[in-house]
Amino acid sequence: MKYICGMGMVLFGLAMCVSALVHMVRMEKDGKAARKLEKGCQTPLGHIRPGEEINDEKTCGIFVCQDDEGNGLYQFCQSPVNFANCEYDLVNTKGKFPDCCWQCVKGIKCPVT
């Protein structure tokens, strides 16, 4: 019983130290949004209102604006789902979330310099 409790505490401690695949982010408030002329979130790809979402161009993920204060929720996947049986552990960064989490892709060889 002590062993099980000890393992539970270790797992709880590890869970508190990791960054989740879904986490809250605070976006910059500059331009019109900072002066309260526009409500919502300012992203690198433009301004979005609460409830709207925008695809992240660098990952298989989305940013969802939560409120008028620039708070948002970022959701993404790091690798394809296991049951897709993909040959490579890569995600489609050009696809639309969450479909890109289910697609198998191949990488390209980088030129040697």
N, C-alpha and C positions, 0 to 999 in steps of 0.2 A: 504494500500500500504506500509506503514511504517513497518507493521507487517511482510509482505512478504519479504521485503528487510532485515529486522533484522534476520529472520530465514535463509535467504540465506547466510548472513555473518557468522552466527553460524555454519551452515553446512560446509561452506568453511573452517572455522577455524578448525573444527574437522577433516576434510579431510586432512589438512596439518599436523596433529599430529599423524596419524596412520601409521603403517608400512604396505606397500602394499604386496599383495600375489605374486606380480612380482616385483622384485627390483634388482638393480645393486649391485654386490659384487666385491670386489677386492681379488683375491686369492694370496696366498703366492708365492713368487718367490724365490725358493731355489733350490739347486742342479744345474742341467744343465740349467734349464730355467733362473736362475739368472745370469749365466755366458754367456747368449745369445747363448749357443750352441743349444738350442731348443727353438722354439718360441711357444707361447701359454700360457696355464694355468696349474698350478700345483694344483691338488685336493688331498684330503686324499686318494682317490682311484687310483691315478695315474695321468700321464700327458696327457692332451688333447690339440689338435690344434684348432685354430680359426674355428668356424663353427661346431665343434663336440660337442656332449652332452653326459652327463653321469648321470645315475639315482642316486638319493640320497638314501642311505641305511636306513636313519632314518625317512624319511617322504615320502609322496606321492608327489614327485617332481623331478625336473631335474636341472642340472646346464649346461648352454650353454656358451662356451668360445666365447667371442666377438672379442678379438684382441690379438696381440703379447705381450701386456703389462700386461697380467694377469687379465684383466677386464672381467667380465662375468655377465650373467643374470640368476637369480635363480627364478624358477617358481614352485609353489606348491599349493595344495588344503588342507584346514584344515578339511573339512567335505564333505561327499558325496553330490551330487547335490540334490536339494529339490525334483525334480520330480521322483527320484529313490524310494521315499517312504520307506526309510530304517528304521528299527525298532530302531537302535542305531546310534548315531552320531559319528561313528568311520570310519577311512579310512584304506585301505589295504596298509601297509607300505612295503610289499613284492612285490606288483604289479608294472607294468610298467606304467609310466606317459604317457598320461592322463587317461588311462583305469582305474587306481586305484581310480580316482575321481568319477567313475560311479558305483563302486561295493559296495554292502552292506556286512558288516562283523560283526561278534559278538566278543565281548571281552571275556577274560577268567578271572576267579576269581583268585586274588592273594592270596597266602597262608597267613594266619594270624600268626604272630610270637609273 
